[in-house]
Amino acid sequence: MTERDKFLDLGEIYLRSLRQEDLEGSWYLWFNDPVVTRYQNKGIIPNTREKQADYFRHIAGSSEDVVLAIVHEKTAIHIGNIGLHKIDYIHRHAEVGIVIGEKEFWKKGYATKCVNAMAGYAFGTLNLHRVYAIIMEENTASLKTFEHAGFLREGVMKGFFFKNGSYRDVIMLGKINPGS
């Protein structure tokens, strides 16, 4: 790893482009882990390295998505991903999604750092006006993460996801570019 590999340096962690070699790690397994996917619209259909490779190729060619690997500085372990999805360059907004798939790195404040950094990138570099997230109502950890990053609750979408045998409400959170 060189300093040029770091797209955004956040101290104990950094964000970098996804790499082909990430497919050889545990990335695809995160989405088969019921604990990791408990509050996500993932883990419904089994994931494989091949499906993850298809996703990787899709993201690499997409102009509507920017997905970055979250890497632990000291160990160089790829611990998660954060992305901007459904980027709309006309209305200048995007959805933020994050997963920290390596559970030993949970509850260390990394997700909040990443969400703050991604919002800063969306506003400062991509000149977006608004970023938003859709989070299952029961996912209190993610709700706190986004609220600590300055996102505000904007509303509830009833029965938005079918997960764990029932329809789940989601909270829509948003953040407006302070420079807009």
C-alpha positions as CSV (number, residue, x, y, z in Angstrom):
1,M,0.0,0.0,0.0
2,T,1.2,3.4,-0.9
3,E,-0.1,6.8,0.3
4,R,-1.6,7.2,-3.2
5,D,-3.9,4.2,-2.4
6,K,-5.6,6.3,0.2
7,F,-8.5,8.2,-1.4
8,L,-9.5,9.6,2.0
9,D,-7.3,9.2,5.0
10,L,-9.4,9.1,8.3
11,G,-6.7,8.2,10.7
12,E,-7.1,4.7,12.0
13,I,-8.9,3.8,8.8
14,Y,-8.9,5.0,5.2
15,L,-11.0,4.8,2.1
16,R,-9.7,3.6,-1.2
17,S,-11.0,2.2,-4.5
18,L,-12.3,-1.3,-4.5
19,R,-9.8,-3.7,-6.1
20,Q,-10.0,-7.1,-7.8
21,E,-8.1,-8.6,-5.0
22,D,-10.9,-7.6,-2.5
23,L,-12.9,-10.4,-4.2
24,E,-10.5,-12.9,-2.7
25,G,-11.2,-11.8,0.8
26,S,-14.3,-12.1,3.0
27,W,-16.2,-9.3,1.3
28,Y,-18.8,-11.6,-0.3
29,L,-19.3,-13.5,3.0
30,W,-20.5,-10.4,4.7
31,F,-23.8,-10.6,2.8
32,N,-24.3,-14.2,3.9
33,D,-23.9,-13.3,7.6
34,P,-27.3,-12.9,9.3
35,V,-25.7,-10.7,12.0
36,V,-24.1,-8.3,9.5
37,T,-27.3,-8.2,7.3
38,R,-29.8,-8.2,10.1
39,Y,-31.0,-4.6,9.3
40,Q,-30.0,-4.5,5.6
41,N,-31.8,-5.3,2.4
42,K,-29.1,-8.0,1.9
43,G,-28.7,-11.6,3.1
44,I,-32.0,-12.6,1.4
45,I,-30.4,-14.4,-1.5
46,P,-27.1,-16.3,-1.0
47,N,-24.1,-14.4,-2.1
48,T,-21.1,-16.0,-4.0
49,R,-17.7,-14.8,-5.1
50,E,-19.1,-14.8,-8.7
51,K,-22.1,-12.6,-7.7
52,Q,-19.7,-10.3,-5.8
53,A,-17.5,-10.1,-8.9
54,D,-20.5,-9.2,-11.0
55,Y,-21.3,-6.4,-8.6
56,F,-17.6,-5.3,-8.6
57,R,-17.7,-5.0,-12.4
58,H,-21.0,-3.1,-12.3
59,I,-19.7,-0.6,-9.8
60,A,-16.4,-0.2,-11.7
61,G,-18.4,0.9,-14.8
62,S,-21.1,2.9,-13.1
63,S,-21.4,6.7,-13.3
64,E,-24.2,6.5,-10.7
65,D,-22.2,4.8,-7.9
66,V,-19.0,5.5,-6.1
67,V,-18.1,2.7,-3.7
68,L,-15.0,2.8,-1.6
69,A,-13.3,0.1,0.5
70,I,-12.9,0.9,4.2
71,V,-9.5,-0.3,5.3
72,H,-8.1,-0.6,8.8
73,E,-4.7,1.3,8.7
74,K,-2.7,-0.8,11.1
75,T,-3.8,-4.3,9.8
76,A,-4.6,-3.3,6.2
77,I,-7.8,-5.4,6.5
78,H,-10.7,-4.5,4.2
79,I,-13.3,-4.1,6.9
80,G,-16.2,-2.7,4.9
81,N,-17.5,-0.5,2.1
82,I,-19.2,2.9,1.9
83,G,-20.8,4.2,-1.2
84,L,-22.9,6.9,-2.9
85,H,-25.6,5.3,-4.9
86,K,-28.2,6.5,-7.4
87,I,-26.2,9.6,-7.9
88,D,-28.4,12.1,-9.7
89,Y,-26.3,14.8,-11.3
90,I,-29.3,16.9,-12.4
91,H,-31.0,17.1,-9.0
92,R,-27.7,16.7,-7.2
93,H,-28.5,14.0,-4.7
94,A,-27.3,10.5,-3.8
95,E,-28.0,7.7,-1.3
96,V,-25.3,6.8,1.2
97,G,-24.9,3.1,2.0
98,I,-22.4,1.6,4.4
99,V,-21.5,-1.9,5.7
100,I,-18.8,-2.8,8.1
101,G,-18.6,-6.5,7.5
102,E,-15.8,-7.4,9.9
103,K,-17.6,-7.4,13.2
104,E,-14.5,-7.0,15.4
105,F,-14.3,-3.4,14.0
106,W,-17.9,-2.5,15.1
107,K,-18.5,0.1,17.8
108,K,-15.3,2.0,17.2
109,G,-16.7,5.1,15.6
110,Y,-15.5,4.1,12.1
111,A,-18.9,4.2,10.5
112,T,-19.5,7.8,11.7
113,K,-16.1,8.9,10.3
114,C,-16.8,7.2,7.0
115,V,-20.3,8.8,6.7
116,N,-18.9,12.2,7.5
117,A,-16.1,11.8,4.9
118,M,-18.5,10.5,2.2
119,A,-20.9,13.4,2.8
120,G,-17.9,15.8,2.6
121,Y,-16.8,14.2,-0.7
122,A,-20.4,14.3,-2.1
123,F,-20.6,18.0,-1.2
124,G,-17.1,19.2,-1.8
125,T,-16.0,17.2,-4.8
126,L,-19.2,16.1,-6.6
127,N,-21.0,19.3,-5.8
128,L,-24.1,17.4,-4.7
129,H,-26.8,19.3,-2.8
130,R,-28.2,16.5,-0.7
131,V,-27.3,13.0,0.5
132,Y,-29.7,10.6,2.2
133,A,-29.9,7.2,3.8
134,I,-32.8,4.7,4.3
135,I,-32.4,2.8,7.5
136,M,-34.6,0.2,9.1
137,E,-36.4,1.6,12.1
138,E,-34.9,-1.1,14.5
139,N,-31.3,-0.3,13.4
140,T,-30.6,2.1,16.2
141,A,-26.8,1.9,15.7
142,S,-27.0,3.1,12.1
143,L,-29.6,5.7,13.0
144,K,-27.1,7.1,15.7
145,T,-24.2,6.9,13.2
146,F,-26.0,9.1,10.7
147,E,-27.4,11.5,13.2
148,H,-23.9,12.0,14.7
149,A,-22.8,12.7,11.1
150,G,-25.4,15.5,10.9
151,F,-28.2,13.8,9.1
152,L,-31.8,14.7,10.1
153,R,-34.8,12.4,10.2
154,E,-37.1,13.3,7.4
155,G,-39.8,10.7,7.6
156,V,-40.9,7.1,7.8
157,M,-41.7,4.9,4.9
158,K,-44.1,2.2,6.1
159,G,-43.5,-1.4,5.2
160,F,-40.7,-0.5,2.9
161,F,-38.6,-3.7,3.3
162,F,-39.7,-7.3,3.8
163,K,-37.1,-8.8,6.1
164,N,-37.0,-11.6,8.7
165,G,-40.6,-12.6,7.9
166,S,-42.3,-9.2,8.1
167,Y,-42.6,-5.8,6.4
168,R,-40.3,-3.3,8.0
169,D,-40.6,0.5,8.3
170,V,-37.6,2.6,7.4
171,I,-36.5,6.0,8.4
172,M,-35.4,8.4,5.8
173,L,-32.5,10.7,6.9
174,G,-31.0,13.5,4.9
175,K,-28.2,16.1,5.0
176,I,-28.1,19.2,2.9
177,N,-24.8,20.7,1.6
178,P,-24.2,23.6,3.9
179,G,-22.6,25.4,0.9
180,S,-25.6,25.2,-1.3
